[in-house]
């Protein structure tokens, strides 16, 4: 069975590589010839642990191919995945331009009965729309069924999630098409839940919206904990022990970012609005997250009424560890504000500095390592909990002018930091101020 994948972004590339890994012959199509040429050399355009090595191995085995020619990709392809982007419009709704383009490309090149698998995150009803586009433009020459098969990959853990996920969702109106997609995924050995297409489309949005809600909830709790003198880390552990709640996504910090949660929560609000439903809870989740991204700046303001000429070290730029993705990262808001207030920003991230240079203010200086960023700084802001940042010893902060650490990810134990004479602010925990240092 030949499987083609349209769109070699994050989802498309991970999907293609993992399908090849379980034995399928996969050809990935992208309209960007430069990206395709890069992929043909075995170089991945995205950072994802383990992905490039697995990609190269399957290319050598003759199971994975890349092309920018639609006719080559879709010729005699009995299964075609759509994994193109669905960027956010100004009103928060999903832009389906690339999805529609993929549907027309399939209709133009299809030359056999085909199952089209929708991997892109799309509004409810889109699979039906795609099926209509293809059928109307192929004049009924071939049987074409569109199946919803949403992805649930976490950046930085995508390979692990592909092989150890909680479930595979298959939404189909045709049992034969559903069985084909089930057989493709059978080697993963994961539980399969089959439902109708609209429910499958909603499962994706509802899942991401619920996880975003957990994050905003624990961040609201963290703000209350600071006011009351409680420790949100202890609160989260106690909550997570309840099986009805679970420990995942109860990590207080400076909010969520990335390509999924911000986009999908806004899109779900628009989807609800299209049927005249006001999703007030989810609007609150988004509002809380927007405020949380700026919470470190408020803590910094309490220490320095003026940031003019202050050297501020920013550790971590990606929206989360394990990725170079800067989409909706807190570092964008934080560094823009620091620069606007006259601070000299020195930043470090082990992976994302290439992307950061494109997005962040040109005045920002980039350090070769965390220690270089920290030395002689007036304050350190921690935005991403990379392992190498979490593993920094307290003594490294003593190279600052006056050790002041504002930790947006609760990387360290407060008592340890205080024992080294470091003023330490974190999220949802009591601030610890070293003697004879910067006042609150």
C-alpha positions in Angstrom: 0.0 0.0 0.0 1.4 3.4 -1.0 0.7 6.2 1.4 1.2 9.8 0.4 1.3 12.8 2.8 0.5 16.3 1.7 2.3 18.9 3.9 5.7 18.3 5.4 5.4 20.5 8.4 5.6 19.3 12.0 2.6 17.0 11.9 3.2 15.8 8.3 6.9 14.9 8.8 6.4 13.1 12.1 3.4 11.2 10.7 5.3 10.2 7.6 8.4 9.1 9.4 6.5 7.1 12.0 4.3 5.4 9.4 7.5 4.4 7.5 9.0 3.1 10.8 6.1 0.6 11.2 6.7 -0.7 7.7 4.7 1.4 5.2 6.0 3.0 2.0 5.4 6.7 2.4 6.0 9.6 0.0 5.7 13.1 1.5 4.7 16.1 -0.7 5.5 19.7 0.0 5.2 22.8 -2.2 8.5 24.2 -1.0 11.2 22.7 -3.2 14.0 24.0 -1.0 12.5 22.2 2.0 12.1 19.0 -0.1 15.7 19.2 -1.2 16.8 19.6 2.4 14.7 16.5 3.4 16.2 14.4 0.6 19.7 15.0 2.1 18.4 13.6 5.4 18.2 16.9 7.2 15.1 17.8 9.1 13.8 21.3 8.9 12.4 21.1 12.5 14.0 20.1 15.8 12.4 17.0 17.4 14.4 14.6 19.4 15.0 11.3 17.5 13.2 12.4 14.4 16.1 13.0 12.0 17.8 9.7 12.9 14.6 7.8 12.3 14.0 9.7 9.0 17.5 8.9 7.7 17.1 5.2 8.6 13.8 4.8 6.8 15.1 6.6 3.7 18.0 4.2 3.6 15.5 1.3 3.9 13.6 2.6 0.9 10.4 3.3 2.8 10.4 7.1 3.0 10.6 9.6 0.1 10.1 13.3 -0.5 8.9 15.2 -3.5 7.5 18.6 -4.6 5.6 17.0 -7.6 1.9 16.3 -6.8 1.6 13.8 -9.7 4.5 11.8 -8.4 3.2 11.8 -4.8 -0.4 10.9 -5.6 0.1 8.4 -8.5 -1.5 5.1 -7.5 -1.8 6.3 -3.9 -4.6 4.4 -2.1 -4.3 6.5 1.0 -3.5 10.2 1.2 -3.0 12.1 4.4 -3.6 15.8 4.6 -1.3 17.4 7.1 -1.1 21.0 6.0 -1.3 24.1 8.2 -4.5 25.7 9.4 -3.2 29.1 10.6 -5.3 31.4 12.7 -7.3 34.2 11.1 -7.6 37.6 12.6 -10.9 36.6 14.2 -9.4 33.4 15.7 -11.0 31.0 13.2 -9.0 28.5 11.3 -7.8 29.4 7.8 -8.6 26.4 5.5 -6.9 27.8 2.4 -4.2 25.1 2.5 -6.7 22.3 3.2 -8.8 23.4 0.3 -5.7 23.5 -1.9 -4.8 20.0 -0.9 -8.3 18.8 -1.7 -8.2 20.3 -5.2 -4.7 18.8 -5.7 -6.0 15.3 -4.8 -9.0 15.7 -7.2 -6.6 16.8 -10.0 -4.2 13.8 -9.6 -6.3 11.0 -8.1 -6.1 7.9 -10.4 -7.5 5.2 -8.1 -9.9 4.6 -5.3 -8.6 6.6 -2.4 -9.0 7.1 1.3 -8.1 10.6 2.3 -7.0 10.9 6.0 -7.4 14.3 7.6 -4.5 14.8 10.0 -4.7 18.6 10.1 -6.7 20.2 13.0 -9.8 21.4 11.3 -13.2 22.9 12.3 -16.2 20.6 12.6 -17.6 19.8 9.2 -14.3 20.2 7.3 -13.9 16.5 6.4 -17.3 16.6 4.8 -16.3 19.8 2.9 -13.1 18.2 1.6 -14.9 15.1 0.5 -17.4 17.2 -1.4 -14.6 19.2 -3.1 -12.8 16.0 -4.3 -15.9 14.2 -5.5 -17.2 17.2 -7.4 -13.9 17.6 -9.2 -13.3 14.0 -10.1 -16.8 13.5 -11.7 -17.2 10.3 -9.7 -14.5 8.4 -11.6 -13.1 7.0 -8.4 -14.4 6.2 -4.9 -13.0 8.8 -2.4 -13.7 8.6 1.3 -12.4 11.2 3.8 -11.6 10.0 7.3 -10.8 12.2 10.3 -7.7 11.0 12.2 -6.6 13.9 14.5 -3.1 14.0 15.9 -2.2 14.3 19.6 1.5 14.9 19.5 3.4 17.0 22.0 6.3 18.9 20.6 9.5 17.4 22.1 7.8 14.1 22.6 6.3 13.4 19.2 8.1 10.1 18.5 7.2 8.8 22.0 3.6 9.9 21.6 3.3 8.2 18.2 4.3 4.9 19.6 2.9 5.2 23.2 -0.2 7.4 22.8 -3.4 7.0 24.7 -5.6 6.4 21.7 -6.1 6.7 18.0 -9.3 8.5 16.9 -10.9 7.5 13.7 -13.9 9.4 12.5 -15.6 8.0 9.4 -19.0 7.7 7.7 -17.9 4.6 5.8 -16.9 1.4 7.8 -14.7 0.2 5.0 -12.6 3.4 5.0 -12.4 3.3 8.9 -11.1 -0.3 8.7 -8.4 0.8 6.2 -7.1 3.5 8.5 -7.3 1.1 11.5 -5.2 -1.4 9.7 -2.6 1.2 8.8 -2.2 2.1 12.5 -2.4 -1.4 13.8 1.4 -1.9 14.2 1.4 1.0 16.8 -0.6 -1.3 19.1 -2.7 1.6 20.5 -6.4 1.6 21.5 -8.6 2.7 18.6 -11.8 4.6 19.1 -14.0 4.8 16.0 -16.8 7.4 15.8 -18.4 9.8 13.2 -16.4 12.5 11.5 -17.9 15.5 13.3 -17.3 13.9 16.7 -13.7 13.1 15.8 -13.1 16.7 14.7 -14.6 18.0 18.0 -12.5 15.5 20.1 -9.3 17.2 19.0 -10.5 20.7 19.9 -12.2 19.6 23.1 -9.0 17.8 24.2 -6.7 20.7 23.7 -9.2 23.2 25.2 -9.5 21.0 28.3 -5.7 20.8 28.8 -5.4 24.6 28.3 -8.1 25.0 30.9 -6.1 22.9 33.4 -3.1 25.1 32.9 -4.9 28.3 33.3 -6.7 26.9 36.4 -3.5 26.0 38.2 -2.0 29.3 37.3 -5.0 31.1 38.9 -4.5 28.9 42.0 -0.8 29.8 42.0 -1.6 33.5 42.1 -3.9 32.9 45.1 -1.2 30.8 46.7 1.3 33.6 46.6 -1.2 35.9 48.3 -1.9 33.4 51.0 1.6 32.0 51.6 0.7 28.5 50.3 3.0 26.5 47.9 1.3 25.8 44.6 3.8 22.9 44.0 2.4 21.1 47.0 -1.1 22.0 46.1 -0.7 20.5 42.6 0.7 17.3 43.9 -2.2 16.9 46.3 -4.7 17.6 43.6 -3.0 15.3 41.1 -3.2 12.3 43.4 -7.0 12.4 42.8 -7.6 10.1 39.9 -10.5 12.2 38.8 -8.1 15.1 38.3 -4.7 13.6 37.4 -1.3 15.2 37.8 -0.6 16.1 34.1 -0.9 19.8 33.1 -1.0 21.0 36.7 2.4 22.7 36.5 2.2 26.4 37.4 4.2 28.8 35.3 3.9 31.6 32.8 1.2 30.0 30.7 0.9 27.9 27.5 2.2 28.7 24.1 3.1 26.9 20.9 1.2 26.0 17.8 -1.8 24.2 19.2 -3.3 25.5 22.5 -3.5 29.2 21.6 -4.8 28.5 18.1 -7.2 25.7 19.0 -8.8 27.5 21.9 -9.5 30.5 19.8 -10.8 28.4 17.0 -13.2 26.5 19.3 -14.6 29.8 20.5 -15.3 30.7 16.9 -16.8 27.3 16.2 -19.1 27.8 19.1 -19.9 31.3 17.9 -20.9 29.9 14.6 -23.8 28.1 16.2 -24.6 31.1 18.5 -23.0 29.7 21.6 -21.0 31.9 23.9 -18.1 29.7 25.3 -17.5 31.9 28.3 -15.3 29.4 30.2 -12.8 29.1 27.3 -12.7 32.9 26.9 -11.6 33.1 30.6 -8.9 30.5 30.0 -7.4 32.6 27.2 -7.6 35.8 29.2 -5.9 34.1 32.2 -3.1 32.8 29.9 -2.5 36.2 28.3 -2.1 37.8 31.8 0.1 35.0 33.1 2.7 35.5 30.3 3.4 38.9 31.7 3.6 37.9 35.4 7.4 37.9 35.5 7.5 41.5 34.3 5.3 42.5 37.2 7.7 40.8 39.6 10.6 42.5 37.9 8.9 45.9 38.2 8.6 45.5 41.9 12.4 45.1 42.1 13.4 47.7 39.5 11.1 50.7 39.0 13.3 51.6 36.0 15.0 49.1 33.7 17.0 51.6 31.8 20.5 50.2 31.1 19.8 47.2 33.3 21.3 43.9 32.0 18.6 41.3 32.1 19.4 37.7 31.3 16.6 35.6 29.7 17.1 31.9 30.0 14.9 29.8 27.6 13.2 31.2 24.5 11.2 28.3 23.0 7.6 27.9 24.3 8.6 24.6 26.0 11.7 22.4 26.3 12.5 19.9 23.6 11.6 22.1 20.6 12.8 25.1 18.7 9.2 26.4 18.3 8.8 30.0 19.1 5.1 30.3 18.2 3.2 32.1 21.0 6.3 31.8 23.2 6.2 34.0 26.4 9.7 35.2 25.4 8.2 37.3 22.6 6.1 39.4 24.9 8.7 39.5 27.7 11.7 40.5 25.6 9.7 43.1 23.7 8.7 44.8 26.9 12.2 44.6 28.4 13.6 46.3 25.3 10.9 48.9 25.2 11.8 49.9 28.8 15.5 50.3 27.9 16.9 47.1 29.3 19.9 45.4 27.7 18.7 41.8 27.1 21.1 38.9 26.9 19.3 35.7 25.9 20.1 32.0 25.8 18.3 28.9 24.6 20.0 25.6 23.7 18.0 25.0 20.5 15.7 28.0 19.6 18.1 30.9 19.2 18.1 30.6 15.4 14.3 31.0 15.2 14.5 33.7 18.0 16.8 35.9 16.0 14.2 36.1 13.3 11.3 37.0 15.7 12.8 39.0 18.5 14.1 42.5 18.6 17.4 43.0 16.8 19.0 44.7 19.9 19.0 41.4 21.9 22.4 39.8 22.5 22.7 36.0 22.4 25.0 34.2 24.8 26.8 30.9 24.1 25.6 29.3 27.3 23.5 30.1 30.4 26.6 31.0 32.4 27.6 33.7 29.9 24.1 35.2 30.0 24.0 35.3 33.8 27.4 36.9 34.5 27.2 40.6 35.6 23.4 40.7 35.0 21.1 42.7 37.2 18.4 40.0 37.0 17.8 36.6 35.5 14.4 35.6 34.1 13.7 31.9 33.4 11.1 31.3 30.7 11.8 27.7 29.6 12.6 24.8 31.8 15.3 23.2 29.7 17.1 20.4 31.6 20.4 22.3 31.5 18.8 25.3 33.0 17.1 23.3 35.7 20.5 21.7 36.5 22.3 25.0 37.1 24.0 25.1 40.5 23.0 28.1 42.7 26.6 29.3 42.8 26.4 30.3 39.1 24.0 33.1 40.0 26.6 34.6 42.4 28.3 36.0 39.3 25.5 38.6 39.0 25.8 42.1 40.3 23.3 41.2 43.0 21.7 37.8 42.6 18.1 38.2 41.6 16.4 35.2 39.9 12.8 35.4 38.7 11.8 31.9 37.8 8.7 31.4 35.6 8.9 27.6 35.6 9.7 26.8 39.3 13.0 25.2 38.4 14.6 25.4 41.8 13.8 24.8 45.5 13.4 28.2 47.2 15.2 27.2 50.3 18.3 26.1 48.4 18.4 29.5 46.6 18.0 31.5 49.8 20.8 29.5 51.4 23.2 30.9 48.8 22.1 34.5 49.3 19.9 34.7 46.2 16.7 36.7 46.0 14.4 34.3 44.4 10.9 34.8 43.0 8.9 31.9 41.5 5.3 31.1 40.6 2.8 30.4 43.4 5.4 30.3 46.1 6.5 32.8 48.7 9.3 35.1 47.4 12.6 34.8 49.3 14.6 38.0 49.6 18.3 37.7 50.5 19.6 40.0 53.2 21.0 43.4 52.1 19.9 43.0 48.5 17.4 44.5 46.2 14.2 45.4 48.1 10.7 44.2 46.9 
